[in-house]
Amino acid sequence: MTKAMIEVTRLTKRFGDRIAVDHVSFLAKPGEVVGLLGPNGAGKTTTMRMLTGFLPPSEGGAKIAGHDIAADSLNARRNVGYLPERVPVYPDMTVREYVFFWARLRGQRDARARADAVIAQVNLSERRDTLIRNLSKGMRQRLGFAQALVHDPPVLILDEPTIGIDPRQVIEVRDTVRELGRTKTVLFSTHILSEAEHTCDRVIILHQGRIVAQGQPSDLKRKLRPDATLEEVFLSIVGAERGADK
């Protein structure tokens, strides 16, 4: 049996009386691209921030590449690359300086060579001496990918990697995610359901902090009707949940 690279068990986060993530459980295997879908406030970002060590769980837990995010947090973080929704950049650094900084921070032995390699991987070689302040939004997203990839982690967690970029750049990100999914486990959230449909091996739909559906896009669509789109499945499930909550 293939070992899960992301193993989430009853993961819960409370902020005072509000439950942001409510006993969420799922697995993600090597070479699998998993989409985390849900309306604003569903708990996607909170889940990702717990998995990457930026927020402690209130209850439950998770493992990254077999390492517990609480009991073995250092090794869990070493095995994950994280692209947050807003990439933290230093505008007065060049592309090369920024990636080199992250390579050293991540303990890469030949940090300069590794920085150049990952810059080439995300197609930024021609911009490596450009100040970050002069990059377009799409190029900054590529730079964010470089930061997440610089230590060659087996797990990537990407929070809304296509937000705020143009359609051509969305296609580039989709292709990048699919390519990375050949060798890594990728968990990413998106508000563009058509992208999830074309990119993901499996999707998880969150609503009000709970998982309300998960499975292969083709299976979820078939349950609704043969010609359904993932957007129609999403609206059907979330709409039914909203009705049940009234």
Protein Blocks (a to p, Z undefined) as FASTA:
>chain_A
ZZdfbdcehiacdehjbcfbghiacdddehiacddeddehilpmmmmmmmnopaccfbdc
ddeehiafklmmmlmmmmpccddfbdcddfkbcfklmmmmmmmmnopablmlmmmmmmmm
nopmmmmmpcfklpcfklmmmmmmmmmmmnopabdcdehklgoiafklmmmmmmmmmmmm
mmmccddddfblklmmmmpmbdcddeehiafbgcdfklmmmmmomkbcfklmmmmmmmmm
mmmmZZ
